[in-house]
Amino acid sequence: MPRPAPAAVLAPGDDTCAPSVFDPETGRVRVMSSKCTTCIGRRGTQLSDERRRELLGLRPDGSYDEGWTVCHATLPDNPDNTEELPPSVCAWVAQHPLAAKRSLAMRIGASTGFDYIDPQSKP
């Protein structure tokens, strides 16, 4: 029987909680099946290179930390989350060849399994 997953994850050095990408019933990791139409990882977004590296978990020394990015379209306070998608790992991070294998959530998911969440369809 899987252990219950935490409801929220405390980011290092931050006193706010990010919503958990772990399904509380199964312990499996929720991951977006593909990038959203508004994904921050799509070309043409207004992200600086520094912010892009930060979101991927790249440290100043060029190594990756164990973090992950929760897809902005699945955040509970996002008014565009009309389908009430559960918090999930961003497909951009999950598909990144370096960030994915360093992400603790993705490594846990490799052993517990993944639940793929389809992005919302735009009307």
Secondary structure, 3 states (H helix, E strand, C coil): CCCCCCCEEECCCCCCEEECCECCCCCCEEEECCCCCCCCCCCCCCCCHHHHHHHHCECCCCCECCCCCECHHHCCCCCCCCCCCCCCECHHHHHCCCHHHHCHHHHHHHHHCEEEECCCCCC
